[in-house]
Amino acid sequence: MCSTTLLDDWGPEKLTDEQRRDLLEIVEDRYEKRSTIVTSQIPVDHWYDMIGNPTIADAVLDRLVHNAYRIELSGESLRKHRNLSAENATQA
């Protein structure tokens, strides 16, 4: 089992039944044993609706937010700055 698992850019679409079960299994297996990092452009208060099933959503979110460190970023996308830097470098 990995010591850290990253769920990157989680949540642009609602989960299917199979995805809900898989997510719950992953979160349950790792709960209080291993680190899990979740990145998302969707605010945490919308995750419940994205999971879809209220019982599974309660179980998943309870485990994810318990003992969690939450870091919220704001501002412009860094991708925009990287693209501008790359364009400037090719023009130089």
Jmol script that loads the backbone (N, CA, C; Angstrom):
load data "model"
ATOM      1  N   MET A   1       0.850  -1.181   0.000  1.00  0.00           N
ATOM      2  CA  MET A   1       0.000   0.000   0.000  1.00  0.00           C
ATOM      3  C   MET A   1       0.891   1.238   0.000  1.00  0.00           C
ATOM      4  N   CYS A   2       0.521   2.211  -0.796  1.00  0.00           N
ATOM      5  CA  CYS A   2       1.276   3.466  -0.879  1.00  0.00           C
ATOM      6  C   CYS A   2       1.176   4.227   0.435  1.00  0.00           C
ATOM      7  N   SER A   3       2.255   4.917   0.801  1.00  0.00           N
ATOM      8  CA  SER A   3       2.201   5.712   2.024  1.00  0.00           C
ATOM      9  C   SER A   3       1.396   6.988   1.816  1.00  0.00           C
ATOM     10  N   THR A   4       1.379   7.511   0.598  1.00  0.00           N
ATOM     11  CA  THR A   4       0.576   8.695   0.283  1.00  0.00           C
ATOM     12  C   THR A   4      -0.139   8.461  -1.045  1.00  0.00           C
ATOM     13  N   THR A   5      -1.422   8.770  -1.054  1.00  0.00           N
ATOM     14  CA  THR A   5      -2.212   8.679  -2.282  1.00  0.00           C
ATOM     15  C   THR A   5      -2.730  10.066  -2.612  1.00  0.00           C
ATOM     16  N   LEU A   6      -2.668  10.427  -3.884  1.00  0.00           N
ATOM     17  CA  LEU A   6      -3.120  11.735  -4.346  1.00  0.00           C
ATOM     18  C   LEU A   6      -4.317  11.559  -5.273  1.00  0.00           C
ATOM     19  N   LEU A   7      -5.440  12.158  -4.896  1.00  0.00           N
ATOM     20  CA  LEU A   7      -6.610  12.244  -5.772  1.00  0.00           C
ATOM     21  C   LEU A   7      -6.566  13.646  -6.371  1.00  0.00           C
ATOM     22  N   ASP A   8      -6.052  13.747  -7.583  1.00  0.00           N
ATOM     23  CA  ASP A   8      -5.783  15.044  -8.193  1.00  0.00           C
ATOM     24  C   ASP A   8      -6.959  15.521  -9.036  1.00  0.00           C
ATOM     25  N   ASP A   9      -7.300  16.785  -8.887  1.00  0.00           N
ATOM     26  CA  ASP A   9      -8.372  17.438  -9.639  1.00  0.00           C
ATOM     27  C   ASP A   9      -9.679  16.667  -9.498  1.00  0.00           C
ATOM     28  N   TRP A  10      -9.982  16.315  -8.277  1.00  0.00           N
ATOM     29  CA  TRP A  10     -11.148  15.499  -7.966  1.00  0.00           C
ATOM     30  C   TRP A  10     -12.421  16.310  -8.088  1.00  0.00           C
ATOM     31  N   GLY A  11     -13.425  15.715  -8.696  1.00  0.00           N
ATOM     32  CA  GLY A  11     -14.750  16.272  -8.632  1.00  0.00           C
ATOM     33  C   GLY A  11     -15.291  17.095  -9.771  1.00  0.00           C
ATOM     34  N   PRO A  12     -14.750  17.045 -10.968  1.00  0.00           N
ATOM     35  CA  PRO A  12     -15.414  17.840 -11.993  1.00  0.00           C
ATOM     36  C   PRO A  12     -16.771  17.265 -12.410  1.00  0.00           C
ATOM     37  N   GLU A  13     -17.019  15.989 -12.106  1.00  0.00           N
ATOM     38  CA  GLU A  13     -18.290  15.354 -12.459  1.00  0.00           C
ATOM     39  C   GLU A  13     -18.803  14.541 -11.280  1.00  0.00           C
ATOM     40  N   LYS A  14     -20.120  14.309 -11.238  1.00  0.00           N
ATOM     41  CA  LYS A  14     -20.691  13.451 -10.197  1.00  0.00           C
ATOM     42  C   LYS A  14     -20.171  12.032 -10.370  1.00  0.00           C
ATOM     43  N   LEU A  15     -20.041  11.324  -9.251  1.00  0.00           N
ATOM     44  CA  LEU A  15     -19.528   9.961  -9.288  1.00  0.00           C
ATOM     45  C   LEU A  15     -20.608   8.970  -9.695  1.00  0.00           C
ATOM     46  N   THR A  16     -20.179   7.910 -10.376  1.00  0.00           N
ATOM     47  CA  THR A  16     -21.070   6.796 -10.685  1.00  0.00           C
ATOM     48  C   THR A  16     -21.147   5.891  -9.459  1.00  0.00           C
ATOM     49  N   ASP A  17     -22.049   4.918  -9.475  1.00  0.00           N
ATOM     50  CA  ASP A  17     -22.156   3.975  -8.354  1.00  0.00           C
ATOM     51  C   ASP A  17     -20.832   3.263  -8.109  1.00  0.00           C
ATOM     52  N   GLU A  18     -20.194   2.809  -9.184  1.00  0.00           N
ATOM     53  CA  GLU A  18     -18.920   2.099  -9.052  1.00  0.00           C
ATOM     54  C   GLU A  18     -17.834   3.021  -8.487  1.00  0.00           C
ATOM     55  N   GLN A  19     -17.778   4.249  -8.952  1.00  0.00           N
ATOM     56  CA  GLN A  19     -16.786   5.204  -8.455  1.00  0.00           C
ATOM     57  C   GLN A  19     -17.012   5.518  -6.982  1.00  0.00           C
ATOM     58  N   ARG A  20     -18.269   5.627  -6.566  1.00  0.00           N
ATOM     59  CA  ARG A  20     -18.580   5.870  -5.146  1.00  0.00           C
ATOM     60  C   ARG A  20     -18.056   4.733  -4.282  1.00  0.00           C
ATOM     61  N   ARG A  21     -18.339   3.505  -4.706  1.00  0.00           N
ATOM     62  CA  ARG A  21     -17.872   2.339  -3.936  1.00  0.00           C
ATOM     63  C   ARG A  21     -16.345   2.302  -3.878  1.00  0.00           C
ATOM     64  N   ASP A  22     -15.706   2.573  -5.013  1.00  0.00           N
ATOM     65  CA  ASP A  22     -14.238   2.571  -5.049  1.00  0.00           C
ATOM     66  C   ASP A  22     -13.658   3.644  -4.131  1.00  0.00           C
ATOM     67  N   LEU A  23     -14.234   4.839  -4.181  1.00  0.00           N
ATOM     68  CA  LEU A  23     -13.749   5.928  -3.331  1.00  0.00           C
ATOM     69  C   LEU A  23     -13.899   5.575  -1.860  1.00  0.00           C
ATOM     70  N   LEU A  24     -15.053   5.041  -1.488  1.00  0.00           N
ATOM     71  CA  LEU A  24     -15.265   4.651  -0.094  1.00  0.00           C
ATOM     72  C   LEU A  24     -14.264   3.589   0.326  1.00  0.00           C
ATOM     73  N   GLU A  25     -14.012   2.619  -0.528  1.00  0.00           N
ATOM     74  CA  GLU A  25     -13.052   1.561  -0.202  1.00  0.00           C
ATOM     75  C   GLU A  25     -11.645   2.133  -0.004  1.00  0.00           C
ATOM     76  N   ILE A  26     -11.237   3.028  -0.888  1.00  0.00           N
ATOM     77  CA  ILE A  26      -9.912   3.646  -0.768  1.00  0.00           C
ATOM     78  C   ILE A  26      -9.805   4.432   0.537  1.00  0.00           C
ATOM     79  N   VAL A  27     -10.800   5.261   0.803  1.00  0.00           N
ATOM     80  CA  VAL A  27     -10.766   6.112   1.997  1.00  0.00           C
ATOM     81  C   VAL A  27     -10.815   5.267   3.269  1.00  0.00           C
ATOM     82  N   GLU A  28     -11.658   4.231   3.292  1.00  0.00           N
ATOM     83  CA  GLU A  28     -11.735   3.361   4.473  1.00  0.00           C
ATOM     84  C   GLU A  28     -10.421   2.630   4.712  1.00  0.00           C
ATOM     85  N   ASP A  29      -9.807   2.103   3.645  1.00  0.00           N
ATOM     86  CA  ASP A  29      -8.547   1.368   3.787  1.00  0.00           C
ATOM     87  C   ASP A  29      -7.422   2.251   4.311  1.00  0.00           C
ATOM     88  N   ARG A  30      -7.448   3.533   3.991  1.00  0.00           N
ATOM     89  CA  ARG A  30      -6.362   4.433   4.355  1.00  0.00           C
ATOM     90  C   ARG A  30      -6.613   5.189   5.652  1.00  0.00           C
ATOM     91  N   TYR A  31      -7.860   5.200   6.120  1.00  0.00           N
ATOM     92  CA  TYR A  31      -8.259   6.019   7.267  1.00  0.00           C
ATOM     93  C   TYR A  31      -7.384   5.751   8.487  1.00  0.00           C
ATOM     94  N   GLU A  32      -6.746   6.798   8.983  1.00  0.00           N
ATOM     95  CA  GLU A  32      -5.858   6.797  10.148  1.00  0.00           C
ATOM     96  C   GLU A  32      -4.659   5.859  10.005  1.00  0.00           C
ATOM     97  N   LYS A  33      -4.346   5.445   8.771  1.00  0.00           N
ATOM     98  CA  LYS A  33      -3.184   4.586   8.533  1.00  0.00           C
ATOM     99  C   LYS A  33      -2.190   5.232   7.572  1.00  0.00           C
ATOM    100  N   ARG A  34      -2.712   5.897   6.553  1.00  0.00           N
ATOM    101  CA  ARG A  34      -1.883   6.463   5.494  1.00  0.00           C
ATOM    102  C   ARG A  34      -2.384   7.858   5.127  1.00  0.00           C
ATOM    103  N   SER A  35      -1.532   8.616   4.480  1.00  0.00           N
ATOM    104  CA  SER A  35      -1.900   9.972   4.058  1.00  0.00           C
ATOM    105  C   SER A  35      -2.629   9.944   2.720  1.00  0.00           C
ATOM    106  N   THR A  36      -3.624  10.810   2.607  1.00  0.00           N
ATOM    107  CA  THR A  36      -4.367  10.977   1.366  1.00  0.00           C
ATOM    108  C   THR A  36      -4.470  12.469   1.084  1.00  0.00           C
ATOM    109  N   ILE A  37      -4.058  12.863  -0.108  1.00  0.00           N
ATOM    110  CA  ILE A  37      -4.123  14.259  -0.522  1.00  0.00           C
ATOM    111  C   ILE A  37      -5.195  14.365  -1.604  1.00  0.00           C
ATOM    112  N   VAL A  38      -6.090  15.324  -1.441  1.00  0.00           N
ATOM    113  CA  VAL A  38      -7.151  15.547  -2.420  1.00  0.00           C
ATOM    114  C   VAL A  38      -7.023  16.974  -2.933  1.00  0.00           C
ATOM    115  N   THR A  39      -6.920  17.122  -4.249  1.00  0.00           N
ATOM    116  CA  THR A  39      -6.945  18.455  -4.844  1.00  0.00           C
ATOM    117  C   THR A  39      -8.216  18.566  -5.672  1.00  0.00           C
ATOM    118  N   SER A  40      -8.822  19.739  -5.635  1.00  0.00           N
ATOM    119  CA  SER A  40     -10.069  19.936  -6.365  1.00  0.00           C
ATOM    120  C   SER A  40     -10.297  21.418  -6.611  1.00  0.00           C
ATOM    121  N   GLN A  41     -10.895  21.718  -7.737  1.00  0.00           N
ATOM    122  CA  GLN A  41     -11.316  23.089  -8.005  1.00  0.00           C
ATOM    123  C   GLN A  41     -12.713  23.331  -7.447  1.00  0.00           C
ATOM    124  N   ILE A  42     -13.356  22.264  -6.997  1.00  0.00           N
ATOM    125  CA  ILE A  42     -14.711  22.332  -6.454  1.00  0.00           C
ATOM    126  C   ILE A  42     -14.618  22.586  -4.950  1.00  0.00           C
ATOM    127  N   PRO A  43     -15.349  23.555  -4.421  1.00  0.00           N
ATOM    128  CA  PRO A  43     -15.324  23.799  -2.973  1.00  0.00           C
ATOM    129  C   PRO A  43     -15.784  22.567  -2.188  1.00  0.00           C
ATOM    130  N   VAL A  44     -15.192  22.350  -1.034  1.00  0.00           N
ATOM    131  CA  VAL A  44     -15.492  21.181  -0.209  1.00  0.00           C
ATOM    132  C   VAL A  44     -16.986  21.081   0.093  1.00  0.00           C
ATOM    133  N   ASP A  45     -17.656  22.199   0.271  1.00  0.00           N
ATOM    134  CA  ASP A  45     -19.080  22.135   0.603  1.00  0.00           C
ATOM    135  C   ASP A  45     -19.944  21.635  -0.564  1.00  0.00           C
ATOM    136  N   HIS A  46     -19.353  21.418  -1.739  1.00  0.00           N
ATOM    137  CA  HIS A  46     -20.079  20.829  -2.872  1.00  0.00           C
ATOM    138  C   HIS A  46     -19.742  19.344  -3.073  1.00  0.00           C
ATOM    139  N   TRP A  47     -18.781  18.821  -2.334  1.00  0.00           N
ATOM    140  CA  TRP A  47     -18.362  17.435  -2.510  1.00  0.00           C
ATOM    141  C   TRP A  47     -19.483  16.454  -2.191  1.00  0.00           C
ATOM    142  N   TYR A  48     -20.293  16.773  -1.193  1.00  0.00           N
ATOM    143  CA  TYR A  48     -21.392  15.898  -0.790  1.00  0.00           C
ATOM    144  C   TYR A  48     -22.296  15.618  -1.996  1.00  0.00           C
ATOM    145  N   ASP A  49     -22.649  16.662  -2.718  1.00  0.00           N
ATOM    146  CA  ASP A  49     -23.511  16.497  -3.895  1.00  0.00           C
ATOM    147  C   ASP A  49     -22.808  15.733  -5.015  1.00  0.00           C
ATOM    148  N   MET A  50     -21.506  15.916  -5.163  1.00  0.00           N
ATOM    149  CA  MET A  50     -20.760  15.218  -6.207  1.00  0.00           C
ATOM    150  C   MET A  50     -20.710  13.720  -5.951  1.00  0.00           C
ATOM    151  N   ILE A  51     -20.620  13.332  -4.684  1.00  0.00           N
ATOM    152  CA  ILE A  51     -20.583  11.906  -4.361  1.00  0.00           C
ATOM    153  C   ILE A  51     -21.933  11.276  -4.684  1.00  0.00           C
ATOM    154  N   GLY A  52     -23.006  11.975  -4.352  1.00  0.00           N
ATOM    155  CA  GLY A  52     -24.328  11.548  -4.789  1.00  0.00           C
ATOM    156  C   GLY A  52     -25.126  10.761  -3.776  1.00  0.00           C
ATOM    157  N   ASN A  53     -24.646   9.649  -3.321  1.00  0.00           N
ATOM    158  CA  ASN A  53     -25.360   8.818  -2.355  1.00  0.00           C
ATOM    159  C   ASN A  53     -25.118   9.373  -0.958  1.00  0.00           C
ATOM    160  N   PRO A  54     -26.174   9.794  -0.240  1.00  0.00           N
ATOM    161  CA  PRO A  54     -25.989  10.447   1.060  1.00  0.00           C
ATOM    162  C   PRO A  54     -25.248   9.592   2.093  1.00  0.00           C
ATOM    163  N   THR A  55     -25.518   8.299   2.123  1.00  0.00           N
ATOM    164  CA  THR A  55     -24.862   7.427   3.103  1.00  0.00           C
ATOM    165  C   THR A  55     -23.373   7.315   2.816  1.00  0.00           C
ATOM    166  N   ILE A  56     -23.035   7.099   1.559  1.00  0.00           N
ATOM    167  CA  ILE A  56     -21.620   6.990   1.180  1.00  0.00           C
ATOM    168  C   ILE A  56     -20.933   8.342   1.320  1.00  0.00           C
ATOM    169  N   ALA A  57     -21.617   9.409   0.957  1.00  0.00           N
ATOM    170  CA  ALA A  57     -21.038  10.750   1.091  1.00  0.00           C
ATOM    171  C   ALA A  57     -20.701  11.045   2.548  1.00  0.00           C
ATOM    172  N   ASP A  58     -21.605  10.709   3.460  1.00  0.00           N
ATOM    173  CA  ASP A  58     -21.329  10.906   4.891  1.00  0.00           C
ATOM    174  C   ASP A  58     -20.092  10.136   5.318  1.00  0.00           C
ATOM    175  N   ALA A  59     -20.006   8.869   4.909  1.00  0.00           N
ATOM    176  CA  ALA A  59     -18.875   8.026   5.307  1.00  0.00           C
ATOM    177  C   ALA A  59     -17.557   8.548   4.739  1.00  0.00           C
ATOM    178  N   VAL A  60     -17.553   8.889   3.465  1.00  0.00           N
ATOM    179  CA  VAL A  60     -16.326   9.365   2.815  1.00  0.00           C
ATOM    180  C   VAL A  60     -15.873  10.693   3.409  1.00  0.00           C
ATOM    181  N   LEU A  61     -16.780  11.650   3.482  1.00  0.00           N
ATOM    182  CA  LEU A  61     -16.396  12.986   3.947  1.00  0.00           C
ATOM    183  C   LEU A  61     -16.024  12.996   5.418  1.00  0.00           C
ATOM    184  N   ASP A  62     -16.682  12.172   6.225  1.00  0.00           N
ATOM    185  CA  ASP A  62     -16.312  12.081   7.634  1.00  0.00           C
ATOM    186  C   ASP A  62     -14.867  11.628   7.773  1.00  0.00           C
ATOM    187  N   ARG A  63     -14.479  10.641   6.988  1.00  0.00           N
ATOM    188  CA  ARG A  63     -13.108  10.124   7.063  1.00  0.00           C
ATOM    189  C   ARG A  63     -12.095  11.090   6.450  1.00  0.00           C
ATOM    190  N   LEU A  64     -12.490  11.773   5.378  1.00  0.00           N
ATOM    191  CA  LEU A  64     -11.553  12.707   4.741  1.00  0.00           C
ATOM    192  C   LEU A  64     -11.293  13.948   5.585  1.00  0.00           C
ATOM    193  N   VAL A  65     -12.311  14.481   6.228  1.00  0.00           N
ATOM    194  CA  VAL A  65     -12.112  15.739   6.954  1.00  0.00           C
ATOM    195  C   VAL A  65     -11.626  15.539   8.387  1.00  0.00           C
ATOM    196  N   HIS A  66     -11.801  14.342   8.951  1.00  0.00           N
ATOM    197  CA  HIS A  66     -11.316  14.077  10.307  1.00  0.00           C
ATOM    198  C   HIS A  66      -9.791  14.085  10.286  1.00  0.00           C
ATOM    199  N   ASN A  67      -9.186  14.853  11.140  1.00  0.00           N
ATOM    200  CA  ASN A  67      -7.724  15.003  11.222  1.00  0.00           C
ATOM    201  C   ASN A  67      -7.109  15.582   9.945  1.00  0.00           C
ATOM    202  N   ALA A  68      -7.888  16.293   9.143  1.00  0.00           N
ATOM    203  CA  ALA A  68      -7.382  16.831   7.876  1.00  0.00           C
ATOM    204  C   ALA A  68      -6.736  18.197   8.068  1.00  0.00           C
ATOM    205  N   TYR A  69      -5.778  18.482   7.210  1.00  0.00           N
ATOM    206  CA  TYR A  69      -5.222  19.821   7.067  1.00  0.00           C
ATOM    207  C   TYR A  69      -5.796  20.368   5.771  1.00  0.00           C
ATOM    208  N   ARG A  70      -6.505  21.451   5.866  1.00  0.00           N
ATOM    209  CA  ARG A  70      -7.175  22.011   4.692  1.00  0.00           C
ATOM    210  C   ARG A  70      -6.441  23.273   4.253  1.00  0.00           C
ATOM    211  N   ILE A  71      -6.060  23.293   2.989  1.00  0.00           N
ATOM    212  CA  ILE A  71      -5.357  24.435   2.416  1.00  0.00           C
ATOM    213  C   ILE A  71      -6.176  24.921   1.225  1.00  0.00           C
ATOM    214  N   GLU A  72      -6.644  26.156   1.299  1.00  0.00           N
ATOM    215  CA  GLU A  72      -7.410  26.731   0.194  1.00  0.00           C
ATOM    216  C   GLU A  72      -6.556  27.775  -0.506  1.00  0.00           C
ATOM    217  N   LEU A  73      -6.460  27.649  -1.808  1.00  0.00           N
ATOM    218  CA  LEU A  73      -5.687  28.584  -2.609  1.00  0.00           C
ATOM    219  C   LEU A  73      -6.635  29.501  -3.361  1.00  0.00           C
ATOM    220  N   SER A  74      -6.183  30.708  -3.611  1.00  0.00           N
ATOM    221  CA  SER A  74      -6.994  31.636  -4.395  1.00  0.00           C
ATOM    222  C   SER A  74      -6.068  32.409  -5.327  1.00  0.00           C
ATOM    223  N   GLY A  75      -6.665  33.075  -6.274  1.00  0.00           N
ATOM    224  CA  GLY A  75      -5.870  33.856  -7.215  1.00  0.00           C
ATOM    225  C   GLY A  75      -5.897  33.238  -8.599  1.00  0.00           C
ATOM    226  N   GLU A  76      -5.121  33.832  -9.490  1.00  0.00           N
ATOM    227  CA  GLU A  76      -5.082  33.363 -10.869  1.00  0.00           C
ATOM    228  C   GLU A  76      -4.358  32.033 -10.972  1.00  0.00           C
ATOM    229  N   SER A  77      -4.675  31.313 -12.011  1.00  0.00           N
ATOM    230  CA  SER A  77      -4.039  30.032 -12.287  1.00  0.00           C
ATOM    231  C   SER A  77      -2.557  30.240 -12.604  1.00  0.00           C
ATOM    232  N   LEU A  78      -1.714  29.385 -12.068  1.00  0.00           N
ATOM    233  CA  LEU A  78      -0.288  29.451 -12.384  1.00  0.00           C
ATOM    234  C   LEU A  78      -0.019  28.982 -13.810  1.00  0.00           C
ATOM    235  N   ARG A  79      -0.920  28.191 -14.366  1.00  0.00           N
ATOM    236  CA  ARG A  79      -0.756  27.742 -15.753  1.00  0.00           C
ATOM    237  C   ARG A  79      -0.709  28.940 -16.704  1.00  0.00           C
ATOM    238  N   LYS A  80      -1.514  29.941 -16.427  1.00  0.00           N
ATOM    239  CA  LYS A  80      -1.532  31.143 -17.262  1.00  0.00           C
ATOM    240  C   LYS A  80      -0.159  31.816 -17.240  1.00  0.00           C
ATOM    241  N   HIS A  81       0.434  31.914 -16.054  1.00  0.00           N
ATOM    242  CA  HIS A  81       1.750  32.548 -15.928  1.00  0.00           C
ATOM    243  C   HIS A  81       2.827  31.709 -16.609  1.00  0.00           C
ATOM    244  N   ARG A  82       2.736  30.388 -16.495  1.00  0.00           N
ATOM    245  CA  ARG A  82       3.715  29.516 -17.143  1.00  0.00           C
ATOM    246  C   ARG A  82       3.638  29.652 -18.660  1.00  0.00           C
ATOM    247  N   ASN A  83       2.424  29.716 -19.199  1.00  0.00           N
ATOM    248  CA  ASN A  83       2.267  29.869 -20.650  1.00  0.00           C
ATOM    249  C   ASN A  83       2.860  31.186 -21.130  1.00  0.00           C
ATOM    250  N   LEU A  84       2.637  32.258 -20.391  1.00  0.00           N
ATOM    251  CA  LEU A  84       3.206  33.555 -20.762  1.00  0.00           C
ATOM    252  C   LEU A  84       4.725  33.515 -20.695  1.00  0.00           C
ATOM    253  N   SER A  85       5.282  32.875 -19.671  1.00  0.00           N
ATOM    254  CA  SER A  85       6.738  32.766 -19.539  1.00  0.00           C
ATOM    255  C   SER A  85       7.324  31.969 -20.691  1.00  0.00           C
ATOM    256  N   ALA A  86       6.654  30.894 -21.082  1.00  0.00           N
ATOM    257  CA  ALA A  86       7.139  30.066 -22.187  1.00  0.00           C
ATOM    258  C   ALA A  86       7.098  30.840 -23.502  1.00  0.00           C
ATOM    259  N   GLU A  87       6.032  31.592 -23.717  1.00  0.00           N
ATOM    260  CA  GLU A  87       5.931  32.404 -24.936  1.00  0.00           C
ATOM    261  C   GLU A  87       7.026  33.461 -24.976  1.00  0.00           C
ATOM    262  N   ASN A  88       7.280  34.115 -23.858  1.00  0.00           N
ATOM    263  CA  ASN A  88       8.327  35.140 -23.797  1.00  0.00           C
ATOM    264  C   ASN A  88       9.699  34.535 -24.043  1.00  0.00           C
ATOM    265  N   ALA A  89       9.928  33.332 -23.551  1.00  0.00           N
ATOM    266  CA  ALA A  89      11.224  32.682 -23.725  1.00  0.00           C
ATOM    267  C   ALA A  89      11.462  32.321 -25.188  1.00  0.00           C
ATOM    268  N   THR A  90      10.413  31.897 -25.897  1.00  0.00           N
ATOM    269  CA  THR A  90      10.591  31.542 -27.306  1.00  0.00           C
ATOM    270  C   THR A  90      10.750  32.769 -28.195  1.00  0.00           C
ATOM    271  N   GLN A  91      10.236  33.916 -27.740  1.00  0.00           N
ATOM    272  CA  GLN A  91      10.352  35.149 -28.520  1.00  0.00           C
ATOM    273  C   GLN A  91      11.690  35.835 -28.295  1.00  0.00           C
ATOM    274  N   ALA A  92      12.381  35.479 -27.238  1.00  0.00           N
ATOM    275  CA  ALA A  92      13.649  36.140 -26.909  1.00  0.00           C
ATOM    276  C   ALA A  92      14.791  35.645 -27.756  1.00  0.00           C
TER     277      ALA A  92
END
end "model"
wireframe off; spacefill off
backbone 0.3
color backbone group
